[in-house]
Amino acid sequence: MDFYLLALIVGGGLVLLSLLGGHDTDAGDLPTDPHAEAGDLASWFSMRALVSFAAFFGLAGVLGGWLGLSSTAQLLTALVTGLLAGAITAYTFRLARRHGNVSFEAATLVGRVGQVTVPLAPGRPGRVLLEVGAGTEQMTARSDIPLGAGQHVIVTAQDGGVLEVQPWDTLQP
């Protein structure tokens, strides 16, 4: 079997399953800080970007073969197309994540209880794990009160993809 066709079948199949199955969470993505600089190379290697690369790499390679391109031209076309598709996908979801519009409405998070996974303090954001739908989401959070890993918190607001949280135990009667 042709390598390009295999990449198209695997990558395209995963894209299709994701679209049909509604898998729009970040499960499987490498953890990224939504406020990381665009030059942070590791943040560009999400599962979405890699699947997009594979699908479009395969598609361009198969089309290049059908058009009779030389093997070098076929490879270069496939690489450029795959890299562009992966970069556009990564950039789009980074932008959406920065504005808090990736997989759920902001209003649905206010009032949810979560658990601190990366400690946070005034002026130093951390990470909070929340149950969202059938899965969990790790999101960047900030608080005016120092919070340690494992502490339960409640989401009081969301601003630009960053949650405002308070300790859950201080709000209980």
Summary of the structure (lengths in Angstrom):
residues: 173
radius of gyration: 20.0
end to end distance: 65.0
largest distance: 73.0
contacts: 528
relative contact order: 0.14
helix: 43%
strand: 23%
